[in-house]
Amino acid sequence: MAFELKNEGLKVTSQEPITFKWDGFVFEKGFRADLIIEIKVIIGVKSFQILSLVHPKQLLTYLKLTELKLGPLLSLMRHCSKTESKEL
């Protein structure tokens, strides 16, 4: 996906570390965003057949920490022909 988006001329980073502070400690690589596009959108990419309740919460945490506003969550199912997505 990152390759295709880059071919379209978009700035894409994958597995981008998200730094945050908590209780006086700095976690420089506390989380990793699957894809960040144009420093505006985080895309959460999962390869589970069914999205768990934790997946949207994880993406919401990333959005809060980065102060980004848009984050689609994609589930790329291996053995199914459908792709499930949810926008947060």
Summary of the structure (lengths in Angstrom):
residues: 88
radius of gyration: 13.7
end to end distance: 19.3
largest distance: 46.5
contacts: 224
relative contact order: 0.18
helix: 22%
strand: 47%
